[in-house]
Amino acid sequence: MKNVNLIKDNIDNLTDFWKTVGIPLLAYNKQNAIEYCRIENSGWPNKLWFKEDITSKDLPKIIQIVKNNPGLVIPYWDVFESDSNNFLEQNGFEIKTEQIGMFLKLNQKFTLQNHLIFKKVTTEEDARIWSEVYPNAFGYVISKDILIQDYQNVHFYLVAIDKTPIGTFMLYQTRKDMGIHGVGVIPEMRRKGFAEEIMKFALNLSIDLNAETAHLQASAMGKDIYSRLGFEDLFVIRNYVLKSECMPNG
């Protein structure tokens, strides 16, 4: 398997991020090799994941957890070379979205156009504004309580042009690896180069924070930007949800 260490670093950063935001809100749980985080009144992270490959024996426990925690998404890392995702597909799960895990070695800073204003979230008022901008960009809510609880562990940034907030991003660091998450721009401000400018600022800040490698999980919409900046593909993530007819009523 290629880039085994980089793949592990990418997954470890992502899952540690979910765990970190879940713990202060008592939303993180672990049952043997299965971990999950579901935060009330938030559309994120709300994930169930496993660091080891799954077997058919894991399915009853996974199904029970998902039924008891509606809205959980299962990211399946395409790194095991075992086709164990078939167990999910044969037991009522379907693919909701796909992403590409990507990385970039941080060795030089980017030149910025200086059109945007970047403000780190440090107050409850900042958190409120950030949590109002984010769903306009992504279509789902991240609770402001997450930001309030995690100022010290996560770099949450508001992005504005003049005095109008237009976007967001988050940085989460594990050792020398920087995860770049939640890079988004509200629809009316897209196709103006702002998302790329945000990424350049985030990468420059990552270097200032002594990170050596940047990691992210790209959607189809953002992948071209990341590739232009030099990011390389690592692995596929298939995000599974339980089909609605398999969920309990009520």
Secondary structure in CASP SS format (residue, H / E / C, confidence):
PFRMAT SS
TARGET T0000
AUTHOR 0000-0000-0000
METHOD secondary structure of the structure
MODEL  1
M C 1.00
K C 1.00
N C 1.00
V H 1.00
N H 1.00
L H 1.00
I H 1.00
K H 1.00
D H 1.00
N H 1.00
I H 1.00
D H 1.00
N H 1.00
L H 1.00
T H 1.00
D H 1.00
F H 1.00
W H 1.00
K H 1.00
T H 1.00
V H 1.00
G H 1.00
I H 1.00
P H 1.00
L H 1.00
L C 1.00
A C 1.00
Y E 1.00
N E 1.00
K E 1.00
Q E 1.00
N C 1.00
A C 1.00
I E 1.00
E E 1.00
Y E 1.00
C E 1.00
R C 1.00
I C 1.00
E C 1.00
N C 1.00
S C 1.00
G C 1.00
W C 1.00
P C 1.00
N C 1.00
K E 1.00
L E 1.00
W E 1.00
F E 1.00
K C 1.00
E C 1.00
D C 1.00
I C 1.00
T C 1.00
S H 1.00
K H 1.00
D H 1.00
L H 1.00
P H 1.00
K H 1.00
I H 1.00
I H 1.00
Q H 1.00
I H 1.00
V H 1.00
K H 1.00
N H 1.00
N C 1.00
P C 1.00
G C 1.00
L C 1.00
V E 1.00
I E 1.00
P E 1.00
Y E 1.00
W E 1.00
D C 1.00
V C 1.00
F C 1.00
E C 1.00
S C 1.00
D C 1.00
S C 1.00
N H 1.00
N H 1.00
F H 1.00
L H 1.00
E H 1.00
Q C 1.00
N C 1.00
G C 1.00
F E 1.00
E E 1.00
I E 1.00
K E 1.00
T E 1.00
E E 1.00
Q E 1.00
I E 1.00
G E 1.00
M E 1.00
F E 1.00
L E 1.00
K E 1.00
L C 1.00
N C 1.00
Q C 1.00
K C 1.00
F C 1.00
T C 1.00
L C 1.00
Q C 1.00
N C 1.00
H C 1.00
L C 1.00
I E 1.00
F E 1.00
K E 1.00
K E 1.00
V C 1.00
T C 1.00
T C 1.00
E H 1.00
E H 1.00
D H 1.00
A H 1.00
R H 1.00
I H 1.00
W H 1.00
S H 1.00
E H 1.00
V H 1.00
Y H 1.00
P H 1.00
N H 1.00
A H 1.00
F H 1.00
G C 1.00
Y C 1.00
V C 1.00
I C 1.00
S C 1.00
K H 1.00
D H 1.00
I H 1.00
L H 1.00
I H 1.00
Q H 1.00
D C 1.00
Y C 1.00
Q C 1.00
N C 1.00
V C 1.00
H E 1.00
F E 1.00
Y E 1.00
L E 1.00
V E 1.00
A E 1.00
I E 1.00
D C 1.00
K C 1.00
T E 1.00
P E 1.00
I E 1.00
G E 1.00
T E 1.00
F E 1.00
M E 1.00
L E 1.00
Y E 1.00
Q E 1.00
T E 1.00
R C 1.00
K C 1.00
D E 1.00
M E 1.00
G E 1.00
I E 1.00
H E 1.00
G E 1.00
V E 1.00
G E 1.00
V E 1.00
I C 1.00
P H 1.00
E H 1.00
M H 1.00
R C 1.00
R C 1.00
K C 1.00
G C 1.00
F H 1.00
A H 1.00
E H 1.00
E H 1.00
I H 1.00
M H 1.00
K H 1.00
F H 1.00
A H 1.00
L H 1.00
N H 1.00
L H 1.00
S H 1.00
I H 1.00
D H 1.00
L C 1.00
N C 1.00
A C 1.00
E C 1.00
T E 1.00
A E 1.00
H E 1.00
L E 1.00
Q E 1.00
A E 1.00
S C 1.00
A H 1.00
M H 1.00
G H 1.00
K H 1.00
D H 1.00
I H 1.00
Y H 1.00
S H 1.00
R H 1.00
L C 1.00
G C 1.00
F C 1.00
E E 1.00
D E 1.00
L E 1.00
F E 1.00
V E 1.00
I E 1.00
R E 1.00
N E 1.00
Y E 1.00
V E 1.00
L E 1.00
K C 1.00
S H 1.00
E H 1.00
C H 1.00
M C 1.00
P C 1.00
N C 1.00
G C 1.00
END
